Amino acid sequence: MTDYDKIILGIDPGTNVLGFGIIGVSKNELSIITSGVVKLNKLANHELKLKSIFENITQLIEKYLPDEVAIEAPFFGKNVQSMLKLGRAQGVAMAAVLIKDIPIKEYSPRKIKKAITGNGASSKEQVAAMLKTILKLTELPKLLDATDGLATAVCHYYQFNAGEQEKNYSNWKSFVKNNPKRTS
């Protein structure tokens, strides 16, 4: 693995599909190390899914040795049972990180979208397209859950490393002007 100043693991927790993305930072340049998904929908019950999440996050941490982890917060939906299951998935993923003493930060889906595209209401496809530019990818991951994991990692980098804390943009033009590397 190339020497990086920092490695960031981004997690998009889910109970059927968990997305992840790992980026490396070297001299304030971002590059993708890996991304992917953990498919959980074929497991027999919720407990086995939670166990698999814990084991897979632990394996990612041990293989890629991230310095920091960012995780997407569950969004509020109408189905309470789904929210509980998603919250448990996020909690188990966080426990796998915390047991390794790695700093972890949580971001709302809206904040992640805004960090990547400048618009908190962007579609998953718009986020993916912007990530292709930011990370200079030739092709996007097949599943948007993997892209969401990458977006979470990039959002974390922007929040704490690129001096973009809480900037608000009045329109797309001002976002582009203030973020030339993210839109070229």
Contact map, one row per residue, 1 for C-alpha under 8 A:
1110000000000000000000000000000000000000000000000000000000000000000000000000000000000000000000000000000000000000000000000000000000000000000000000000000000000000000000000000000000000000
1111000000000000000000000000000000000000000000000000000000000000000000000000000000000000000000000000000000000000000000000000000000000000000000000000000000000000000000000000000000000000
1111100000000000000000000100000000000000000000000000000000000000000000000000000000000000000000000000000000000000000000000000000000000000000000000000000000000000000000000000000000000000
0111111000000000000000011100000000000000000000000000000000000000000000000000000000000000000000000000000000000000000000000000000000000000000000000000000000000000000000000000000000000000
0011111000000000000000011110000000000000000000000000000000000000000000000000000000000000000000000000000000000000000000000000000000000000000000000000000000000000000000000000000000000000
0001111100000000000000011100000000000000000000000000000000000000011100000000000000000000000000000000000000000000000000000000000000000000000000000000000000000000000000000000000000000000
0001111110000000000001111000000000000000000000000000000000000001111100000000000000000000000000000000000000000000000000000000000000000000000000000000000000000000000000000000000000000000
0000011111000000000001110000000000000000000000000000000000000000011111000000000000000000000000000000000000000000000000000000000000000000000000000000000010001000000000000000000000000000
0000001111100000000111100000000000000000000000000000000000000000010111000000000000000000000000000000000000000000000000000000000000000000000000000000110010000000000000000000000000000000
0000000111110000000111000000000000000000000000000000000000000000000011110000000000000000000000000000000000000000000000000000000000000000000000000000111111000000000000000000000000000000
0000000011111000011110000000000000000000000000000000000000000000000011110000000000000000000000000000000000000000000000000000000000000000000000000001110110000000000000000000000000000000
0000000001111100011100000000000000000000000000000000000000000000000000110000000000000000000000000000000000000000000000000000000000000000000000001101100100000000000000000000000000000000
0000000000111110111000000000000000000000000000000000000000000000000000110000000000000100110010000000000000000000000000000000000000000000000000000000000000000000000000000000000000000000
0000000000011111111000000000000000000000000000000000000000000000000000000000000000000100110000000000000000000000000000000000000000000000000000000000000000000000000000000000000000000000
0000000000001111110000000000000000000001100001001100000000000000000000000000000000001100100000000000000000000000000000000000000000000000000000000000000000000000000000000000000000000000
0000000000000111110000000000000000000011100000000000000000000000000000000000000000000000000000000000000000000000000000000000000000000000000000000000000000000000000000000000000000000000
0000000000001111111000000000000000001111100000000000000000000000000000000000000000000000000000000000000000000000000000000000000000000000000000001000000000000000000000000000000000000000
0000000000111111111100000000000000001111000000000000100000000000000000000000000000000000000000000000000000000000000000000000000000000000000000001100000000000000000000000000000000000000
0000000000111100111110000000000000111100000000000000000000000000000000000000000000000000000000000000000000000000000000000000000000000000000000011111100000000000000000000000000000000000
0000000011110000011111000000000000111000000000000000000000000000000000000000000000000000000000000000000000000000000000000000000000000000000000001111110000000000000000000000000000000000
0000000011100000001111100000000111110000000000000000000000000000000000000000000000000000000000000000000000000000000000000000000000000000000000000111111110000000000000000000000000000000
0000001111000000000111110000000111100000000000000000000000000000010000000000000000000000000000000000000000000000000000000000000000000000000000000000110010000000000000000000000000000000
0000001110000000000011111000011111000000000000000000000000000000000000000000000000000000000000000000000000000000000000000000000000000000000000000000010011000000000000000000000000000000
0001111100000000000001111100011110000000000000000000000000000000000000000000000000000000000000000000000000000000000000000000000000000000000000000000000000000000000000000000000000000000
0001111000000000000000111111111000000000000000000000000000000000000000000000000000000000000000000000000000000000000000000000000000000000000000000000000000000000000000000000000000000000
0011110000000000000000011111110000000000000000000000000000000000000000000000000000000000000000000000000000000000000000000000000000000000000000000000000000000000000000000000000000000000
0000100000000000000000001111100000000000000000000000000000000000000000000000000000000000000000000000000000000000000000000000000000000000000000000000000000000000000000000000000000000000
0000000000000000000000001111110000000000000000000000000000000000000000000000000000000000000000000000000000000000000000000000000000000000000000000000000000000000010000000000000000000000
0000000000000000000000001111111000000000000000000000000000000000000000000000000000000000000000000000000000000000000000000000000000000000000000000000000000000000000000000000000000000000
0000000000000000000000111101111100000000000000000000000000000000000000000000000000000000000000000000000000000000000000000000000000000110000000000000000000000000000000000000000000000000
0000000000000000000000111000111110000000000000000000000000000000000000000000000000000000000000000000000000000000000000000000000000000011000000000000000000000000000000000000000000000000
0000000000000000000011110000011111100000000000000000000000000000000000000000000000000000000000000000000000000000000000000000000000000010000000000000000000000000000000000000000000000000
0000000000000000000011110000001111100000000000000000000000000000000000000000000000000000000000000000000000000000000000000000000000000000000000000000000000000000000000000000000000000000
0000000000000000000011100000000111110000000000000000000000000000000000000000000000000000000000000000000000000000000000000000000000000000000000000000000000000000000000000000000000000000
0000000000000000001111000000000111111000000000000000000000000000000000000000000000000000000000000000000000000000000000000000000000000000000010000110110000000000000000000000000000000000
0000000000000000001110000000000001111100000000000000000000000000000000000000000000000000000000000000000000000000000000000000000000000000000010101100000000000000000000000000000000000000
0000000000000000111100000000000000111110000000000000000000000000000000000000000000000000000000000000000000000000000000000000000000000000000000101100000000000000000000000000000000000000
0000000000000000111000000000000000011111000000000000100100000000000000000000000000000000000000000000000000000000000000000000000000000000000000000000000000000000000000000000000000000000
0000000000000001110000000000000000001111110000000000000000000000000000000000000000000000000000000000000000000000000000000000000000000000000000000000000000000000000000000000000000000000
0000000000000011110000000000000000000111111000001001000000000000000000000000000000000000000000000000000000000000000000000000000000000000000000000000000000000000000000000000000000000000
0000000000000011100000000000000000000011111000000000000000000000000000000000000000000000000000000000000000000000000000000000000000000000000000000000000000000000000000000000000000000000
0000000000000000000000000000000000000011111100000000000000000000000000000000000000000000000000000000000000000000000000000000000000000000000000000000000000000000000000000000000000000000
0000000000000000000000000000000000000001111111011000000000000000000000000000000000000000000000000000000000000000000000000000000000000000000000000000000000000000000000000000000000000000
0000000000000000000000000000000000000000011111010000000000000000000000000000000000000000000000000000000000000000000000000000000000000000000000000000000000000000000000000000000000000000
0000000000000000000000000000000000000000001111111000000000000000000000000000000000000000000000000000000000000000000000000000000000000000000000000000000000000000000000000000000000000000
0000000000000010000000000000000000000000001111111100000000000000000000000000000000001000000000000000000000000000000000000000000000000000000000000000000000000000000000000000000000000000
0000000000000000000000000000000000000000000011111110000000000000000000000000000000000000000000000000000000000000000000000000000000000000000000000000000000000000000000000000000000000000
0000000000000000000000000000000000000000001111111111000000000000000000000000000000000000000000000000000000000000000000000000000000000000000000000000000000000000000000000000000000000000
0000000000000010000000000000000000000001001011111111100000000000000000000000000000000000000000000000000000000000000000000000000000000000000000000000000000000000000000000000000000000000
0000000000000010000000000000000000000000000001111111110000000000000000000000000000000001100100000000000000000000000000000000000000000000000000000000000000000000000000000000000000000000
0000000000000000000000000000000000000000000000111111111000000000000000000000000000000000000000000000000000000000000000000000000000000000000000000000000000000000000000000000000000000000
0000000000000000000000000000000000000001000000011111111100000000000000000000000000000000000000000000000000000000000000000000000000000000000000000000000000000000000000000000000000000000
0000000000000000010000000000000000000100000000001111111110000000000000000000000000000000100110000000000000000000000000000000000000000000000000000000000000000000000000000000000000000000
0000000000000000000000000000000000000000000000000111111111000000000000000000000000000000000110110000000000000000000000000000000000000000000000000000000000000000000000000000000000000000
0000000000000000000000000000000000000000000000000011111111100000000000000000000000000000000000010000000000000000000000000000000000000000000000000000000000000000000000000000000000000000
0000000000000000000000000000000000000100000000000001111111110000000000000000000000000000000000000000000000000000000000000000000000000000000000000000000000000000000000000000000000000000
0000000000000000000000000000000000000000000000000000111111111000000000000000000000000000000010011000000000000000000000000000000000000000000000000000000000000000000000000000000000000000
0000000000000000000000000000000000000000000000000000011111111100000000000000000000000000000000011000000000000000000000000000000000000000000000000000000000000000000000000000000000000000
0000000000000000000000000000000000000000000000000000001111111110000000000000000000000000000000000000000000000000000000000000000000000000000000000000000000000000000000000000000000000000
0000000000000000000000000000000000000000000000000000000111111111100000000000000000000000000000000000000000000000000000000000000000000000000000000000000000000000000000000000000000000000
0000000000000000000000000000000000000000000000000000000011111111110000000000000000000000000000001000000000000000000000000000000000000000000000000000000000000000000000000000000000000000
0000000000000000000000000000000000000000000000000000000001111111100000000000000000000000000000000000000000000000000000000000000000000000000000000000000000000000000000000000000000000000
0000000000000000000000000000000000000000000000000000000000111111100000000000000000000000000000000000000000000000000000000000000000000000000000000000000000000000000000000000000000000000
0000001000000000000000000000000000000000000000000000000000011111110000000000000000000000000000000000000000000000000000000000000000000000000000000000000000000000000000000000000000000000
0000001000000000000000000000000000000000000000000000000000011111111000000000000000000000000000000000000000000000000000000000000000000000000000000000000000000000000000000000000000000000
0000011110000000000001000000000000000000000000000000000000001001111110000000000000000000000000000000010000000000000000000000000000000000000000000000000000000000000000000000000000000000
0000011100000000000000000000000000000000000000000000000000000000111110000000000000000000000000000000011000000000000000000000000000000000000000000000000000000000000000000000000000000000
0000011110000000000000000000000000000000000000000000000000000000011111000000000000000000000000000000011100000000000000000000000000000000000000000000000000000000000000000000000000000000
0000000111100000000000000000000000000000000000000000000000000000011111100000000000000000000000001000011110000000000000000000000000000000000000000000000010000000000000000000000000000000
0000000111100000000000000000000000000000000000000000000000000000000111110000000000000000000000000000000111100000000000000000000000000000000000000000000110010000000000000000000000000000
0000000001111000000000000000000000000000000000000000000000000000000011111000000000000000010001000000000111100000000000000000000000000000000000000000100110000000000000000000000000000000
0000000001111000000000000000000000000000000000000000000000000000000001111100000000000000000000000000000001111001000000000000000000000000000000000000100100000000000000000000000000000000
0000000000000000000000000000000000000000000000000000000000000000000000111110000000000000010000000000000001111000000000000000000000000000000000000000000000000000000000000000000000000000
0000000000000000000000000000000000000000000000000000000000000000000000011111000000100110010000000000000000011000000000000000000000000000000000000000000000000000000000000000000000000000
0000000000000000000000000000000000000000000000000000000000000000000000001111100000100000000000000000000000011000000000000000000000000000000000000000000000000000000000000000000000000000
0000000000000000000000000000000000000000000000000000000000000000000000000111110000100000000000000000000000000000000000000000000000000000000000000000000000000000000000000000000000000000
0000000000000000000000000000000000000000000000000000000000000000000000000011111101100000000000000000000000000000000000000000000000000000000000000000000000000000000000000000000000000000
0000000000000000000000000000000000000000000000000000000000000000000000000001111100000000000000000000000000000000000000000000000000000000000000000000000000000000000000000000000000000000
0000000000000000000000000000000000000000000000000000000000000000000000000000111111100000000000000000000000000000000000000000000000000000000000000000000000000000000000000000000000000000
0000000000000000000000000000000000000000000000000000000000000000000000000000111111110000000000000000000000000000000000000000000000000000000000000000000000000000000000000000000000000000
0000000000000000000000000000000000000000000000000000000000000000000000000000001111111000000000000000000000000000000000000000000000000000000000000000000000000000000000000000000000000000
0000000000000000000000000000000000000000000000000000000000000000000000000000101111111100000000000000000000000000000000000000000000000000000000000000000000000000000000000000000000000000
0000000000000000000000000000000000000000000000000000000000000000000000000111101111111110000000000000000000000000000000000000000000000000000000000000000000000000000000000000000000000000
0000000000000000000000000000000000000000000000000000000000000000000000000000000111111111000000000000000000000000000000000000000000000000000000000000000000000000000000000000000000000000
0000000000000010000000000000000000000000000001000000000000000000000000000000000011111111100000000000000000000000000000000000000000000000000000000000000000000000000000000000000000000000
0000000000001110000000000000000000000000000000000000000000000000000000000100000001111111110000000000000000000000000000000000000000000000000000000000000000000000000000000000000000000000
0000000000000000000000000000000000000000000000000000000000000000000000000100000000111111111000000000000000000000000000000000000000000000000000000000000000000000000000000000000000000000
0000000000000000000000000000000000000000000000000100000000000000000000000000000000011111111100000000000000000000000000000000000000000000000000000000000000000000000000000000000000000000
0000000000001110000000000000000000000000000000000100100000000000000000000000000000001111111110000000000000000000000000000000000000000000000000000000000000000000000000000000000000000000
0000000000001100000000000000000000000000000000000000000000000000000000101100000000000111111111000000000000000000000000000000000000000000000000000000000000000000000000000000000000000000
0000000000000000000000000000000000000000000000000000000000000000000000000000000000000011111111100000000000000000000000000000000000000000000000000000000000000000000000000000000000000000
0000000000000000000000000000000000000000000000000100110000000000000000000000000000000001111111110000000000000000000000000000000000000000000000000000000000000000000000000000000000000000
0000000000001000000000000000000000000000000000000000110010000000000000000000000000000000111111111000000000000000000000000000000000000000000000000000000000000000000000000000000000000000
0000000000000000000000000000000000000000000000000000000000000000000000100000000000000000011111111100000100000000000000000000000000000000000000000000000000000000000000000000000000000000
0000000000000000000000000000000000000000000000000000010000000000000000000000000000000000001111111110000000000000000000000000000000000000000000000000000000000000000000000000000000000000
0000000000000000000000000000000000000000000000000000011011000000000000000000000000000000000111111111000000000000000000000000000000000000000000000000000000000000000000000000000000000000
0000000000000000000000000000000000000000000000000000000011001000000010000000000000000000000011111111111100000000000000000000000000000000000000000000000000000000000000000000000000000000
0000000000000000000000000000000000000000000000000000000000000000000000000000000000000000000001111111111100000000000000000000000000000000000000000000000000000000000000000000000000000000
0000000000000000000000000000000000000000000000000000000000000000000000000000000000000000000000111111110000000000000000000000000000000000000000000000000000000000000000000000000000000000
0000000000000000000000000000000000000000000000000000000000000000000000000000000000000000000000011111110000000000000000000000000000000000000000000000000000000000000000000000000000000000
0000000000000000000000000000000000000000000000000000000000000000000000000000000000000000000000001111111000000000000000000000000000000000000000000000000000000000000000000000000000000000
0000000000000000000000000000000000000000000000000000000000000000011110000000000000000000000000001111111100000000000000000000000000000000000000000000000000000000000000000000000000000000
0000000000000000000000000000000000000000000000000000000000000000001110000000000000000000000000001100111110000000000000000000000000000000000000000000000000000000000000000000000000000000
0000000000000000000000000000000000000000000000000000000000000000000111100000000000000000000001001100011111000000000000000000000000000000000000000000000000000000000000000000000000000000
0000000000000000000000000000000000000000000000000000000000000000000011100000000000000000000000000000001111100000000000000000000000000000000000000000000000010000000000000000000000000000
0000000000000000000000000000000000000000000000000000000000000000000001111000000000000000000000000000000111110000000000000000000000000000000000000000000000000000000000000000000000000000
0000000000000000000000000000000000000000000000000000000000000000000001111000000000000000000000000000000011111011000000000000000000000000000000000000000100000000000000000000000000000000
0000000000000000000000000000000000000000000000000000000000000000000000011110000000000000000000000000000001111111000000000000000000000000000000000000000000000000000000000000000000000000
0000000000000000000000000000000000000000000000000000000000000000000000011110000000000000000000000000000000111111100000010000000000000000000000000000000000000000000000000000000000000000
0000000000000000000000000000000000000000000000000000000000000000000000000000000000000000000000000000000000011111110000011000000000000000000000000000000000000000000000000000000000000000
0000000000000000000000000000000000000000000000000000000000000000000000000000000000000000000000000000000000111111111000010000000000000000000000000000000000100000000000000000000000000000
0000000000000000000000000000000000000000000000000000000000000000000000010000000000000000000000000000000000111111111100010000000000000000000000000000001100100000000000000000000000000000
0000000000000000000000000000000000000000000000000000000000000000000000000000000000000000000000000000000000001111111111111100001000000000000000000000001000000000000000000000000000000000
0000000000000000000000000000000000000000000000000000000000000000000000000000000000000000000000000000000000000111111111111100000000000000000000000000000000000000000000000000000000000000
0000000000000000000000000000000000000000000000000000000000000000000000000000000000000000000000000000000000000011111111110000000000000000000000000000000000100110000000000000000000000000
0000000000000000000000000000000000000000000000000000000000000000000000000000000000000000000000000000000000000001111111100000001001100000000000000000001001100000000000000000000000000000
0000000000000000000000000000000000000000000000000000000000000000000000000000000000000000000000000000000000000000111111110100011001000000000000000000000000000000000000000000000000000000
0000000000000000000000000000000000000000000000000000000000000000000000000000000000000000000000000000000000000000111111110000000000000000000000000000000000000000000000001001001000000000
0000000000000000000000000000000000000000000000000000000000000000000000000000000000000000000000000000000000000000111111111100000000000000000000000000000000000000000000000000000000000000
0000000000000000000000000000000000000000000000000000000000000000000000000000000000000000000000000000000000001111111011111100000000000000000000000000000000000000000000000000000000000000
0000000000000000000000000000000000000000000000000000000000000000000000000000000000000000000000000000000000000100110000111110000000000000000000000000000000000000000000000000000000000000
0000000000000000000000000000000000000000000000000000000000000000000000000000000000000000000000000000000000000000110010111111011000000000000000000000000000000000000000000000000000000000
0000000000000000000000000000000000000000000000000000000000000000000000000000000000000000000000000000000000000000000000001111111000000000000000000000000000000000000000000000000000000000
0000000000000000000000000000000000000000000000000000000000000000000000000000000000000000000000000000000000000000000000000111111100000000000000010001000000000000000000000000000000000000
0000000000000000000000000000000000000000000000000000000000000000000000000000000000000000000000000000000000000000000000000011111110000000000000010000000000000000000000000000000000000000
0000000000000000000000000000000000000000000000000000000000000000000000000000000000000000000000000000000000000000000010000111111111000000000000000000000000000000000000000000000000000000
0000000000000000000000000000000000000000000000000000000000000000000000000000000000000000000000000000000000000000100110000111111111100000000000000011001000000000000000000000000000000000
0000000000000000000000000000000000000000000000000000000000000000000000000000000000000000000000000000000000000000000000000001111111110000000100010011001000000000000000000000000000000000
0000000000000000000000000000000000000000000000000000000000000000000000000000000000000000000000000000000000000000000000000000111111111000000100000000000000000000000000000000000000000000
0000000000000000000000000000000000000000000000000000000000000000000000000000000000000000000000000000000000000000000110000000011111111100000000000000000000000000000000000000000000000110
0000000000000000000000000000000000000000000000000000000000000000000000000000000000000000000000000000000000000000000100000000001111111111100000000010011000000000000000000000000000000000
0000000000000000000000000000000000000000000000000000000000000000000000000000000000000000000000000000000000000000000000000000000111111111111100000000000000000000000000000000000000000000
0000000000000000000000000000000000000000000000000000000000000000000000000000000000000000000000000000000000000000000000000000000011111111100000000000000000000000000000000000000000000111
0000000000000000000000000000010000000000000000000000000000000000000000000000000000000000000000000000000000000000000000000000000001111111100000000000000000000000000000000000000000001111
0000000000000000000000000000011100000000000000000000000000000000000000000000000000000000000000000000000000000000000000000000000000111111100000000000000000000000000000000000000000000000
0000000000000000000000000000001000000000000000000000000000000000000000000000000000000000000000000000000000000000000000000000000000111111110000000000000000000000000000000000000000000000
0000000000000000000000000000000000000000000000000000000000000000000000000000000000000000000000000000000000000000000000000000000000111111111100000000000000000000000000000000000000000000
0000000000000000000000000000000000000000000000000000000000000000000000000000000000000000000000000000000000000000000000000000000000010001111100000000000000000000000000000000000000000000
0000000000000000000000000000000000000000000000000000000000000000000000000000000000000000000000000000000000000000000000000000000000010000111110000000000000000000000000000000000000000000
0000000000000000000000000000000000000000000000000000000000000000000000000000000000000000000000000000000000000000000000000000000110010000111111000010000000000000000000000000000000000000
0000000000000000000000000000000000110000000000000000000000000000000000000000000000000000000000000000000000000000000000000000000000000000001111110110000000000000000000000000000000000000
0000000000000000000000000000000000000000000000000000000000000000000000000000000000000000000000000000000000000000000000000000000000000000000111110100000000000000000000000000000000000000
0000000000000000000000000000000000011000000000000000000000000000000000000000000000000000000000000000000000000000000000000000000000000000000011111110000000000000000000000000000000000000
0000000000000000001000000000000000000000000000000000000000000000000000000000000000000000000000000000000000000000000000000001100100000000000011111111000000000000000000000000000000000000
0000000000010000111100000000000000011000000000000000000000000000000000000000000000000000000000000000000000000000000000000000000000000000000000111111100000000000000000000000000000000000
0000000000010000011110000000000000111000000000000000000000000000000000000000000000000000000000000000000000000000000000000000000000000000000011111111110000000000000000000000000000000000
0000000000000000001110000000000000100000000000000000000000000000000000000000000000000000000000000000000000000000000000000000001100100000000110111111111000000000000000000000000000000000
0000000000110000001110000000000000000000000000000000000000000000000000000000000000000000000000000000000000000000000000000001001100000000000000011111111100000000000000000000000000000000
0000000011110000001111000000000000100000000000000000000000000000000000110000000000000000000000000000000000000000000000000000000000000000000000001111111110000000000000000000000000000000
0000000011100000000111100000000000100000000000000000000000000000000000000000000000000000000000000000000000000000000000000000000000100000000000000111111111000000000000000000000000000000
0000000001000000000010000000000000000000000000000000000000000000000000000000000000000000000000000000000000000001100100000000001100100000000000000011111111100000000000000000000000000000
0000000001110000000010000000000000000000000000000000000000000000000001110000000000000000000000000000000000100001000000000000000000000000000000000001111111110000000000000000000000000000
0000000111100000000011100000000000000000000000000000000000000000000011100000000000000000000000000000000000000000000000000000000000000000000000000000111111111000000000000000000000000000
0000000001000000000000100000000000000000000000000000000000000000000000000000000000000000000000000000000000000000000100000000000000000000000000000000011111111100000000000000000000000000
0000000000000000000000000000000000000000000000000000000000000000000000000000000000000000000000000000000000000011001100000000000000000000000000000000001111111110000000000000000000000000
0000000000000000000000000000000000000000000000000000000000000000000001000000000000000000000000000000000010000000000000000000000000000000000000000000000111111111100000000000000000000000
0000000100000000000000000000000000000000000000000000000000000000000000000000000000000000000000000000000000000000000000000000000000000000000000000000000011111111110000000000000000000000
0000000000000000000000000000000000000000000000000000000000000000000000000000000000000000000000000000000000000000001000000000000000000000000000000000000001111111111110000000000000000000
0000000000000000000000000000000000000000000000000000000000000000000000000000000000000000000000000000000000000000001000000000000000000000000000000000000000111111111111000000000000000000
0000000000000000000000000000000000000000000000000000000000000000000000000000000000000000000000000000000000000000000000000000000000000000000000000000000000011111111110000000000000000000
0000000000000000000000000000000000000000000000000000000000000000000000000000000000000000000000000000000000000000000000000000000000000000000000000000000000011111111100000000000000000000
0000000000000000000000000001000000000000000000000000000000000000000000000000000000000000000000000000000000000000000000000000000000000000000000000000000000001111111100000000000000000000
0000000000000000000000000000000000000000000000000000000000000000000000000000000000000000000000000000000000000000000000000000000000000000000000000000000000000111111110000000000000000000
0000000000000000000000000000000000000000000000000000000000000000000000000000000000000000000000000000000000000000000000000000000000000000000000000000000000000111111111100000000000000000
0000000000000000000000000000000000000000000000000000000000000000000000000000000000000000000000000000000000000000000000000000000000000000000000000000000000000111001111100000000000000000
0000000000000000000000000000000000000000000000000000000000000000000000000000000000000000000000000000000000000000000000000000000000000000000000000000000000000010000111110000000000000000
0000000000000000000000000000000000000000000000000000000000000000000000000000000000000000000000000000000000000000000000000000000000000000000000000000000000000000000111111000000000000000
0000000000000000000000000000000000000000000000000000000000000000000000000000000000000000000000000000000000000000000000000000000000000000000000000000000000000000000001111100000000000000
0000000000000000000000000000000000000000000000000000000000000000000000000000000000000000000000000000000000000000000001000000000000000000000000000000000000000000000000111111011000000000
0000000000000000000000000000000000000000000000000000000000000000000000000000000000000000000000000000000000000000000000000000000000000000000000000000000000000000000000011111011000000000
0000000000000000000000000000000000000000000000000000000000000000000000000000000000000000000000000000000000000000000000000000000000000000000000000000000000000000000000001111111000000000
0000000000000000000000000000000000000000000000000000000000000000000000000000000000000000000000000000000000000000000001000000000000000000000000000000000000000000000000001111111100000000
0000000000000000000000000000000000000000000000000000000000000000000000000000000000000000000000000000000000000000000000000000000000000000000000000000000000000000000000000011111110000000
0000000000000000000000000000000000000000000000000000000000000000000000000000000000000000000000000000000000000000000000000000000000000000000000000000000000000000000000001111111111000000
0000000000000000000000000000000000000000000000000000000000000000000000000000000000000000000000000000000000000000000001000000000000000000000000000000000000000000000000001111111111100000
0000000000000000000000000000000000000000000000000000000000000000000000000000000000000000000000000000000000000000000000000000000000000000000000000000000000000000000000000001111111110110
0000000000000000000000000000000000000000000000000000000000000000000000000000000000000000000000000000000000000000000000000000000000000000000000000000000000000000000000000000111111110000
0000000000000000000000000000000000000000000000000000000000000000000000000000000000000000000000000000000000000000000000000000000000000000000000000000000000000000000000000000011111110000
0000000000000000000000000000000000000000000000000000000000000000000000000000000000000000000000000000000000000000000000000000000000000000000000000000000000000000000000000000001111111110
0000000000000000000000000000000000000000000000000000000000000000000000000000000000000000000000000000000000000000000000000000000000000000000000000000000000000000000000000000000111111111
0000000000000000000000000000000000000000000000000000000000000000000000000000000000000000000000000000000000000000000000000000000000000100000000000000000000000000000000000000000000111111
0000000000000000000000000000000000000000000000000000000000000000000000000000000000000000000000000000000000000000000000000000000001001100000000000000000000000000000000000000000100111111
0000000000000000000000000000000000000000000000000000000000000000000000000000000000000000000000000000000000000000000000000000000001001100000000000000000000000000000000000000000100111111
0000000000000000000000000000000000000000000000000000000000000000000000000000000000000000000000000000000000000000000000000000000000001100000000000000000000000000000000000000000000011111
